[in-house]
Amino acid sequence: MGNLIVWLFTDPTQAGPILKYMLDRYLGWFAVICFVGLPILASRIYLNNFFFAWRAWRYLWLVALGVWLVWWILYLVRRYPEDVANHTAYINRQQYIPKGSKKKARTATR
């Protein structure tokens, strides 16, 4: 539950790499669902007796939104803590890896 609260109230630009990765990975699907689903819902009103006015499209859109929501919650509960731990371990390992010198290497003369 703490992960969900952190996600809800964290600005994506200030979130850090792991949260940015998570948002980049899953918000794309949400955008696709919205850009496809909202016109289908609107077409129910404006395209009466046409193919996209069928109720099945509206219910398919709601099912897709529900599947996305369940997928997102499962990620937050199961995978997100593991990703945060892996990222923290990676940052911890990086501090022990020697950095290259900033001096420009001399080129060999002939």
N, C-alpha and C positions, 0 to 999 in steps of 0.2 A: 504494500500500500504506500510505503514511503517513496518508492520509485515513481509511482503515478503522480504523487503530489509534487515531487521534484520536476517531473516532466511538464506538468501543467503550469508551473509558475517559474520556469526558467526560460529566459530569452534565448532563442536559438543562436544568435550571434555571439553570445557570451557563454554558451553552454560547454565548450570544450570539445575536443575531437571525438570522443566516444558518443556523446549525445548528438553531435552534428552528424556523425555517421548513421546513427539510428534514424534521425529525422530525414536525412537524405534517402535512406533505404525505403522507408515505409510511407512517407507523405506523398510520394509520386503516385502510388496506387490510389490513395485517397483523392488526389486531384483528378485522376482518370475517372473514378467512380462519380465524382461530382460533375465533371464536364460532360459525361455521357448521360448520367441519370437525371440531372435537372432539366435538360431540354426534353427528355422523354416525359417527365412529369408535366411540363408545360404543354407538350403536344397533346396530352389527354384532353385539355380544354380547347385548344385551337384547331386540332385536326380530328374533329369528331367524325366517326365512321371511316377512319383511315387505319392503316396498319399499325402505326405507333400509338394509336388511341386505345389499344387493347389494354385491359387491366393487367395482363400477364407481364408486360414490360415494367409496369410500376412495381409489381411484386418482385420481379427479378432484380430490379435496382435495389429494393429494400433488402433482399437476401444478400446481394453483393456487399452492401454497406454493413450488414450484420456479420458476414464472414470476415470482412476487413477488421471490424471492431474486435471480434474474438481473437483473430490472429495477432492484432496489436497488443491486447491484454496478455495473451499467452507469452508473447515476446517479453513484455515488461516483467512478468512474474518468473519466467523460466530462464531466459537467455540474457537479459540485460545485466543482472548481477554478475554473471560469469564474464561478460564483455568488460564490465567495469574493473573486475579483478584482474583480468588479463592486461588491460591497458595500464593499470597501476603497476603491475609487475614489469611491464615493458618499460615504463618510465623509470622505475627503480633500476632496471638493468642498464639503461642508457647512461646513467650517471657513472657507471664503472667502466664503460668503454672509452678508451683514450681518444681524444679528438686529434685530428690532424693539425700540424703546425700551420700557422697562418703566414709563415714566411714563404716567399716565392722560391720554388726549387730552382737551383742553378742549372742551366742547360749545359750540356757537354760541348766543349769547343773542339774543333777539328784541327 
